[in-house]
């Protein structure tokens, strides 16, 4: 692991514009969703009616998942924001990990780095440290954003950590695909294909109804590590 910290500093310097961009997009999507839900559905009766409408539309459930708590703004916010933010977090981690591993080896920069006093596993370790820290920062920011809009802190924290968990999982997926192929484009394609397959599995299960596959179909999906939409309302943060 010799040289890992130096490579972490190098990666942060190279991604000084990319990382803030990803973080702001993810946090902005959640903040905008929470604000819109609170403004459009201020009454519990309106929220319950929306939940009933979603529950009767399998196609919509396939895209965003079912609503587990339509009585609270937090529950609807998490229902609407979980899938998009989980997918964005997964894509961010895939692109960043492969950018700093397979792409570096393909361009020849990894050989130049290897000529210095750098450990064999320093390159992938640095990539995982950078993405892991970024995911943790996203979790903290999402918690602050949701709590700042008056949602319960435990639920906000569960939501933030769930999105971060999705990022950590797909950082690992990308680290594996980077070792399976010779080209960064192929590694990206395999990791994104895994994300797409996981999303389709989750969508098919949710469209069929959660009684058909009681929660098991959600675990491999991009929201499997993310909280259930009830969590932002203060309930359990794990998939049902």
N, C-alpha and C positions, 0 to 999 in steps of 0.2 A: 504493500500500500504506500510505499515511499513516493512522495511527490503528489499525493492526492490533493492536499490543500492548495498547492500551487495551481493544479489543474482546475480546481473549483474556482479559484480567483480568476483564472483565465476565462472559464466558461461564463462567469457572471459578467465579466467585462465585455465579452462578445455578445451576450444577450441582454445588455443594459437597456435596450429599447424593446426587444421582443417580450421579455418576461413581464414588465409593467403593462404592456398591451394586453397580454392574455389575462392577467389578474384583473385589470379594469373591466374588460369585457365580461368576465364571469361575474364579478361583483355587481357590475351595472345591470346585468340581466336579472339577477336576484332582487336587487333594490327596486328596479322598475316594475317587476312582477308584484312584489309585495305592495307597493304604492298603488298600482292599478287595481288589485283585488280589493284593497281597503276602500278605494274610492268608488268602484263600480258596485260592490256588494257590501254596503255598510251594515245591513240588517241580517240577523240570523235566518229569518224566513227566506230572504233572497239567496243566501248561501246554500241553504238546504235544498231549495228548488234547483239551483245550479248543479248540486251534487246528484240529485235525482235524474236530471237531464243527462249528465255524463254517464251515470250508471246504466242508462238505457241505450247508450250508443257504443257498441263494441268497437267500431272503427276508431273513435276518439280514445277509448281506453287502450287500444293497441299502440297509439302514438305517445300518449302521456301517462298511461297507467290509470288504475282506478282511484277513486277518491275514498280515503279511509276516514276522513274527518271533515265533513262539509259544514260543521257548525262554527268553525273558527277561521279567522283570516289566515292564521298560520298554517292550518291544514290545507286550505286551498292554495296558498302560496307554494307550499312544498309540492303539492300535486302538480302545479303548473311549471315549477322551476326545476324540479329534480332531474328530469330526463335531459333537458337541454344543457344544464350546467354539468351534469355527469359526463355527457358526451364531449362537451368542450374540454373538461378536465382530462378526459382520457386522450383526446387528440393532442392536447398540449404536451402531455407526458410522452406520448409516442414520438412526436416530432422532435422534442428536445433530446430524449435519450439517444435516438438514432443519429441525430445531428452531431452529438458529441462522442459517438462510438464508431459505428460503421462508416459514416460519412467522413470522419477524420482518417480512418484507415484507408478508405478508397481514394482520398485526395493525396495521401502520402504524408500528411502532417503528423499522423501518429508515429511514423517511422522517425521523423525528426525529433519528436518528443521522446521517443524511446532511446534515442542516442544519448540523452541526458540521464541523470540519476532518477529514474522513475520506475516504480514497481510494475510488474506485469499486469496487475489488475487495477492499476491506478485510474486508467481512462474510464472504464465502466463505473468504478466506484465514485469518481468525481461526478459523472452524469447523474447517478442515483442520489448523491448527496444534494446536488442542485435541485433536482426535481422534487426530492423529498422535502427540502426546506421550502420550496415554492408552494407545495401542496399544504404544508402546515400554515404558511402565511395566508393562503386562501381560506383555510378553515377559520382562522382568527378573524379575518376581514368579514367573512360571511356572517359569523356570529355577531360581530359588532353591528353590521348593517341591519340584520333582522331584529336584534335586541333594540337598536336605536329607533326602530319603527314600532316599538311597543309589544313585540312578540315575546313569549316566554324565553328566558335565557337558556334553560336546559334544552328546550326544543331547538333553539337557534344553534346551540353548540353541537347537538346531535346532527343537525343538517350539515353544518360546516365540516365536521369530522367525517361524515358520510361521503361528501363530495371529495374530500381529501383522500379517503380510503379508495375511492374509485380511481383517482389519479395514481396512487401508489401501486395498485394492482396492474394498471396498464403500463406503468413504467417498467414493471417486472416483465410484462409480456414483450415490450419493445426490446428490453435487454436480451431476452431469449432470441427473438427473431433477428436481432443484429448479429448474433453468433451463428445463425443457421444459413445465412446468405453471404454472398460476396459483394453485393451492391446495396447501397442505402435505399434506393428506390424500391427494390424488391422487399427489403426488410420493412419499410413503411407500408407497403402493400399488404404484407402478411399480417402485420399488427392491426391495420385498419380493417382487414377482412375478418379478423377475430372479433374486433369491436362490432362490426356489422352483423356477424353471426349471432353474437351474444344479444344484440338489440332485437333481432328477429325472433330469437327464442323467447325473450321476455315479452315482446309484443304479441306473439301467438298465444302465449299462456294467459296474458291479461285479457285479450280479446275473447278467449274461450271461457273466461270466468275463473276467479281465484279458487273456486271450489274444485275445479277440475284438477289443478296441480297446486295444492295448498302451500304456496310460497316457494316451492322448490325451483320453479322455472325462473325466479327472479335472481337467484344467487349467481348464475354464470353471466348475467347481463350487465350492461354498463351501470345499472342502478342497483346491482346486487349488494354492493358495499355501501351504497347510499342509504339514507334513512327512509323508512316508509313515510308517505306524505302526512301521516298523523303526527310525526315527531315534532314538527314545528309548532304543533298545538300543545306540546308538553307530554305526549305519549311516548311509547317505546320507540327507540331509534332503529330497530332492526326490521328487516322485511318480515311481513306476517307469514 
